[in-house]
Amino acid sequence: MKLAGVRVVDLSQFMPGPMLASNLADHGADVVKIEPLTGDAARGSLESDSEFFVALNRGKRSIALDLKHADGRAIALRLIDNADIVIESSRPGVAARLGIDYDTVSHTNPRLVYCSLTAFGQTGPLSHVPAHDPVIQAFAGTLPRDERGAPVTSGASLAALAGSLTALSAVLMALLHARETGHGDFIDISLYDAALTAQPHLSGHALNPANGDNIDAPHGGNAIALLAAYRTADSQWLCLGGRELDFATNLLTPLGRPDLIPVAVGPAGKAQAGLRAFLSEVFLTRTLTEWLEWLEGRRVSFAPVLSLREALSHPQARARQMVKMDAAGRRHIASAIRFQRDPAEPALSIPAIGEHTVEILGTLGYTAEHIAALDNAGAVRMQHPRTGA
């Protein structure tokens, strides 16, 4: 696999950092997840890992350390000294207080690629503000709005996803440079920054408004009539996904309203209110299945609005082999990165808290007696009790 031999230390929790590390693990990297003695907060409980944790931490090895304990911190530093990549997600200043920040560890490992993922980055007036995705998106102007213009705070974790994938690109760029020059780098990934870049179709207009235009108009629920979802007669939803002239013509002409074609391809917002009203009324006249049959072959961009479970069982997902099953019968979403040569071969095992503590410490030269002493001192934690000591 592409990243075989790459050593990663994952100090992060929740979503962006673990997702980055999981992508690296799927393609062959050896990822050691350093967890607090109580485990990653995303685990949910000591007895049963949450589906959220499972989705983001497959194929990693877990060592549980108290980084505030001198011996726990010393173990972390030894792991970092031998790593190619470090991923951390603490608030700015925390890693420095623990003595595991880039400025400290790069002295002994100058080729290290050190990636920090935080809500707002290492600088700026918001850098110390704690925030999950809705708050980050609220600051970044990416929260979707309903038909009334009210912000909607549920849905995909856009900022976390954009930040994690931005970090993946940055880490691989820096790793390539480190292999060529022997010099790594510190990567400051702000989920807020990543979210700001996620709307290129709107950002230019927002930065350069013309003649007092309402730059927020495209955010409204159905501001663009042919890029909106409509309820059908059986209370299902049909989504239109293209406002180009040919799509508008192929839809509105057979519906008997070619006069609305110029409206469909014209300015969004209030100017399309009549078109939205017409489409809302007409789509209520048939069931979703009937509309899907009517639209088939008409060269219109459309789709049924599926639940996540329906999407994962769709023939397209099956054809792309997007669902994998582990030995225990648990299903996982496959890697979206496809290589013709050396494809991903994700290890679908989920580490228990500290499951690999003894194994990892053994590779660092610690004896069984020393490991037992570290355990007694509270510097490390052995394997999670649900799977044995």
URJOWO-V976113 format. One line per field, one symbol per residue. ss: DSSP state (H for helix, E for strand, - for the rest). psi: psi as a letter, one per 20 degrees, with the letter a starting at -180 (. if undefined). A space follows every 10 residues. Layout:
ss: ???
psi: ???
This chain:
ss: ------EEEE -----HHHHH HHHHHH---E EEEEE----- HHH------- HHHHHH-E-- EEEEE----H HHHHHHHHHH H---EEEE-- ---HHHHH-- -HHHH----- --EEEEEE-- ---------- --HHHHHHHH ----E----- E------HHH HHHHHHHHHH HHHHHHHHHH H---EEEEEE HHHHHH---H HHHHHHH--- ------HHH- --------EE E-----EEEE ----HHHHHH HH-----HHH HHHH----HH HHHHHHHHHH HHH----HHH HHHHH----- -EEE---HHH HH--HHHHH- --EEE----- EEE------- ---------E ------HHHH HHH----HHH HHHHHH---E E---HHH--
psi: qhjpipppoo jrrcggghgg hghghhkiqo ooooqrhirp hihgrhhpqq hggghikqjr pppoqoiipg hghhgghhgh hjqhpppqkr qphghghikk rghghihimi jpoopporgj airrijhjpp qaghgghghi kjprqahijp qpjraqmggg gggghghggg ghghggghhh ijpbrponpp hggghhijmh ihhghhhmqp kkqoiigiiq glhohjmrqq qrhkkaqppq kpjrghgggh ghgiijliii ghghjaqach hjghgggghg ghiiirrggg hhghhpijlp orqqoqrggh gijqhghghj lipqpahjjp qqprpiooqg qlrqmpojqp projhjgggg hhhijprhgg ghghghijhr paqpiijq.
